[in-house]
Amino acid sequence: DYKGQKLAEQIFQGIILVSAIIGFIYGYIIEQFGWTVYIVMAGFALSCLLTLPPWPMYRHNPLKWLPVQESGTEEKKAADRKPKRHAKS
């Protein structure tokens, strides 16, 4: 559903943003850019784990689909088809 997709997107962006800020601050304090990358990658992995699977918290508002209409349209279409005649040159 659309509300679940919006929630997943907000969670994903929030975790990435927080991990980037924490990673930048920590990497700046210890003067190691590698730790910044590791923390951002860990945040990315956590956000993927929380948002990619179809967890029940994202499926509270299911979409209402139209019912299937059963009719003999296939048989009718086959009967209405006329063979094509090519023009003689």
C-alpha positions in Angstrom: 0.0 0.0 0.0 1.0 3.6 -0.5 1.1 4.5 3.2 3.4 1.6 3.9 5.7 2.6 1.0 5.9 6.1 2.4 6.7 4.8 5.9 9.4 2.5 4.5 10.9 5.4 2.6 11.0 7.7 5.6 12.6 5.0 7.8 15.1 4.2 5.1 16.1 7.9 4.7 16.1 8.5 8.4 18.5 5.6 9.2 20.8 6.6 6.3 20.9 10.2 7.5 21.5 9.4 11.1 24.2 6.9 10.3 25.9 9.4 8.0 25.9 12.1 10.6 27.2 9.7 13.3 29.8 8.2 10.9 31.0 11.6 9.9 31.4 12.9 13.5 33.0 9.7 14.7 35.4 9.6 11.7 36.3 13.2 12.2 37.1 12.7 15.9 39.3 9.7 15.3 40.6 11.1 12.0 39.8 7.9 10.1 37.5 8.1 7.0 37.3 4.4 6.8 35.2 4.3 10.0 32.8 6.8 8.4 32.3 4.5 5.5 31.8 1.4 7.8 29.2 3.2 9.9 27.3 4.4 6.8 27.4 0.9 5.3 26.1 -0.6 8.6 23.3 2.0 8.5 22.5 1.1 4.9 22.4 -2.7 5.8 20.1 -2.0 8.8 17.8 0.2 6.7 17.6 -2.5 4.0 16.8 -5.1 6.6 14.0 -3.0 8.0 12.5 -1.7 4.8 12.9 -4.2 1.9 11.0 -7.3 3.3 7.2 -6.9 3.3 6.9 -6.6 7.1 3.3 -6.5 8.4 3.8 -2.9 9.7 3.9 -1.8 6.0 0.7 -3.6 5.1 -2.0 -2.0 7.3 -3.8 -0.3 4.4 -4.2 -2.8 1.5 -5.4 -1.5 -1.9 -8.9 -2.3 -3.0 -8.8 -4.0 -6.4 -11.6 -4.2 -8.8 -13.4 -7.6 -9.0 -12.6 -9.9 -11.9 -15.3 -9.8 -14.6 -16.0 -13.1 -16.1 -17.5 -12.9 -19.6 -17.3 -14.8 -22.9 -15.3 -12.0 -24.5 -12.6 -14.4 -25.8 -15.1 -16.6 -27.7 -16.9 -13.5 -29.0 -13.6 -11.9 -30.2 -12.6 -15.1 -32.0 -16.0 -15.3 -33.8 -15.9 -11.7 -34.9 -12.5 -12.0 -36.6 -12.7 -12.0 -40.3 -9.9 -13.3 -42.5 -7.9 -10.5 -44.1 -8.1 -10.2 -47.8 -5.1 -8.8 -49.6 -5.6 -6.4 -52.5 -4.7 -7.8 -55.9 -2.1 -5.7 -57.7 
